[in-house]
């Protein structure tokens, strides 16, 4: 049963309003503005609606509602003003102060009941909408939780497969994630890339599976490329790991409902981490800003780790040598702005790399 507080210093009006409403509502009669505020502050269960007389001694209705609007637990209680004043100024002031309705005295029992019924119906509808919104929010949170669990499962599965394949792939994925964390955090701090901290966290996590397409490449081809002894055919075959990995993730993305930033980032990094700033990369020869930002960042980090772990022509690069080579590849292979940030956190990168 809805609770209605009636505040009126006229006892006859108070009794009439109470008798009119008590069959449908739990009525709380109060005879002054001071008593109304005391009750509202002390009541364990607040009224759903307040009928508030304007013309009362000491504390009038305008003062009561003004005080209610300053108290968080009272601010959303709908108020209907009751007044014998018949002028537009008073009515307008009532609405300006936050009243939901305005009833002029003298009023009939039927009119009072109808106006109260309307406000209670509106209140009921608002509560139903709020409940639906809460349910939808719970569904979204549940979906987000399931998406996060799916993301962790996908990453753990592929990293495990890469590790079991030859050991190098899994270790490379783990190192890449650490370097990406340093680089992306610095990119967020710079404020120049439009990245949020949440974006950076998701991209960093997704970067671990950028090489999953290599699961589809023959061991011999991969080993020959790493040792620098590959044929032209083997070199081109290994390049297909970008599209093979992206195609795999694309199928997963199609199965997931709605927008999934994790899968989109993972797809972009799988497909585009070997694109070049000057448009001479693969698989699509994208150039400049047409390369997704997450892939541009990964290209730098991926190259650094390859130089430190695989090297070139049989020689592993030191940290300083790898940094110099990346600096030299600025504007050709890499986004110069990303390289600048990477160079700015050189010490952090070296601490992780050892």
N, C-alpha and C positions, 0 to 999 in steps of 0.2 A: 504494500500500500504506500502510495506517495505521501510525503509529509509536507504540509503547507503551514507556514507561520503567518499569522495575521497580526499586524501591529497597528493599533488605533487607540487613541486616548478617549474616544467616545464609546462608553460601555454598550449603548444600544446598538451601534454599528458593529461592535465586536461580537455581540451575541448573535445578531442577525447573520453575519458572515459565517460564524461558526456553525450555526444550525443549517445553513445553506450547503455547506461543504462536507460536514462530518460523515455523511452516509458514504461518500466516495473516497474521502481522504482522511488521513490522520492530521487533525488540526491542532496547532499550537498557538493559543491566544496570548498576546502580550500587549500591555496597556501603555507603554511609553517607548520612546526611542532609546533611552538609556538602558532600560530592561532588555530591549531587543539586542543591543550590542553585547550586553553581558551574557545573555543566553547563547548567542551565536558563538561567542568566544569559548564558552564552557561546555557546550553540548557535545557529547561523544558521537552523536549521529545528527548531522546537519539536515535542515529542511531542504526539500527539492525546489521549493518556490517560496518567495516572500511577498505578501501583500502589505504594502507600506503606505500608511497615511502620511501625507505631506505636512499638514498643519498640526503640529504637536508642540507643546511648550518645552522649553529647555533645549532639547535636541530634536530638530524636525527631521522629516523624511529625507530631505536633501543631504543633511549632515550624516544621517545613518548610512545611506548608500555610498557617500564619499568615503566614509571610514571602511566600509566593506570592500571597496575597490583597492584599498591599501593593504588588505590582509589576504595573502595567497589562498588560504583554504576557503575564503568566502567570495572571491572575485568572480567565480563562475556560477554562483547561484542566481537564477533569473529573478527579477524584481518587477512587480506590477504596482504602479503608484495609484493611490486613492486620494482624491482631493475634491473639495467643494469649489475650488477656484476655477473659473471658466474663462481663461485667457490663453492666447497662443504662447505668450512668453513662458508661462509656467509649464505648459505641455512640452515646449521645445527644450527647456532646461532639464526636464525629466529624462528625455531621450539622450540629451548630451551627457548626462551623468551616468548613462548605461542602463536605464530602465528598458524592459522588453515591451511593456504596454502601459496604458494610462487610462484609468476609469474615473469618470466624473461623478461626484455625488450630487443628488441622491441616485442610487442605482437599484435596479430590481434584482431579486434573487436569481432569476433566470439568466440575466446578463452577466452577473458575477460568476455563476457556475460555468457559463459558456466560455468566458474569457480565460478562466482558470483551466478548463478542459483543453483549450487550444494550446496554452503554454505547456501543459503537461504532455500533450501529444508531441509537440515539437521537441521537448526534452527527451522523451522516449525515443524519438527518431534519431536524435543526436547521439544518444547512448548506443543505439544499435549500430550506427555508422562507426562510432569509436571502437566498438567491439569487433566489427568486421575489419577495421584497420589494424587492430591488434592481432587478429588472426592472420591477416595477410603478412604482417611484419614477422610473425612467428614462422610462417611458411617460407618467407624469404630467408630468414636466418637459418632455417633448417636446410634449405636448398644451398645456401652459401657454405654451410658446414659440410654437406655432402660433396659439393664441388671441391672444397679444400681437401677432403679425404681422397677424392679421385685424383687430384693433382699429385698428392704425395705418393699415391700408389703408382701412378704412371711414371713419375720420376724414379722412384725406388726400383721399379721393375726394369727400366731401361738402363739405369746405371749399373744394376746388378748384371744384366746381360753383357754390357760393355766390359765390365770387369772380368767376367768369366771368359769372354772372348779372347782377350790377350793381356789383360792387366793394365795396359797403357790407357785404353779408352776410358775406363772408370776413374783412374787417377787423374787423367787430363780433365775430366768433367768436374771432379771435386776441386782441383786447383783453379779451374776457370771460374767456378762459383765464388771462390774467395777473392780473386782479383776483380771480378765484376762487382762484388759488394763494395770494395774500396772505391772503384771508379764511379759507380752509380751514386754512391753517397756524396761524393764530391760534386757530381753533376747536379744533384738536388740542391746542395748548399749554394752552388753558383747562381741558381735561379735563372739560368739562361736557356734551359732546355724544355721548360714546361713539364718537368717531371715532379711528381709528388713522392713522398717517402713510401707510400703504399705501392705506387707504380714500380719504384726501384726494387722493393722487396719481391714483388711478383716476377719481374724481369730477371732478377738475380737467380731466383729459384728455377725458373724455366730455362735458364741458360745451360743447365747441367745436361740437357738432352739435345743440344744442338747438333751432335754428331751421330744421332741414332741411325741415320741412313747408312752408316758404315757397317751396320750389322748385315746389310745386304751385299756387301762387297767382299770378294774373295780375299782370304788371308794373304795369298801370294801377292796380289796387287797392292794391298796396304803395306806390306813389309817392304816391297821394292820401292814404293814411293817414299817411305820413311828413310830408307837407306840411300836414296838418290840414284837407284839403278833401274828405274822403271822405263818401260817402253812407252811410246806415244799412246798406244792403245790402252795400256794400264793407267796412264795418267788421266786420260779422258774418262775411263771407267770409274776411277776414284772420284772424279768431279761430280758424278751423278749422285753422290751421297747427299747432296743438298736437296735435290728434288725428290729422291726416294724417301728421305726423312720427312720432308714437308708433306708429301702425299699421304704418308701414314698418319700424321697428325691431323691432316685435313679430314680424314675419315672419322677420326675420333671427334673432331669439332662438329661435324654434321650430326653426330648422334647426341650431342649435348644440346639441351634446350637453351635458347637465348644467348646473350652475349657472354663470352667467356674470355676475359682478358688474358688469363694464363695460357690458354691454348692458342690465342692469337699471337701473343708474344713468342711462344715456343715455335709456332709455324714460321713466323717472320725470321727468327734467328736461324732455324734450320735451313731455310731456303736462301737467305741473303747474306750469311756471314762471310761469304767469299766474293761478294760484290766489291767494287772499288770506287772510290770517290771520283776518279776520272772516267768511269764508265767502261773500263777494260776488264772487269771481273766476270764472274759467272754466277748463276746460269742465265741471267737475263740482261747482262750488261747495263744494269741500272747505274745512274750517276747522281752524285750530290744528294740533295734532300729527298730524292725519290727512293733512296735506300732507307728502310725503316730505322729510326733512331737506335732501337735496341740492337739491330744488326750492325750498325756502325760502331757502337760501343763494343760489341762482342768481337768484331774484326780485330780491333787493337789488342784486346786481352788474349784472344786466341793466338794471334801471331806472337805475342810476348811469350806465352807458355810453350809454343812450338819451338821458338828459338832457344829457350832455356832447356828443353827436354829432348828435342829431336835435332835441332840445329840445322845447318846447311852444309852440304858437301862433307858430311861426316864430322863436322866440328860443332860442339855445343857452345853456345854464346854465354858469356858472363852477363850479369845484370846490366853493367854499364854498356857493354856492347849491344845488348838487345834494345836498351833505351835509345842509343844513338841510331840504330837502324830504324826504329819506329819513327824517330824524329825526322830522319832522312826521307821516310815514306809518306810524310805529311803532304797533303794536297794531291798525291797520286793515288796511293792505296787508301788512305784514311781521311776522315773528316778532320780538318785542322783544329776545329774547336774541341773535339773530343780528345785529340792528341794533346792539346794544351792542358786539359784537365788531368789526363793520365800522367803527364810529366810533372804536374804540380804535386802529385801524391806518390812520387817515385820512392821516397823512403818507406812509406807504408807497404808498397808493393814489394820492395826488397826484403822487408822484415818477414813478410809472408812466404816469399820465395826461398829465403835462406841463402 
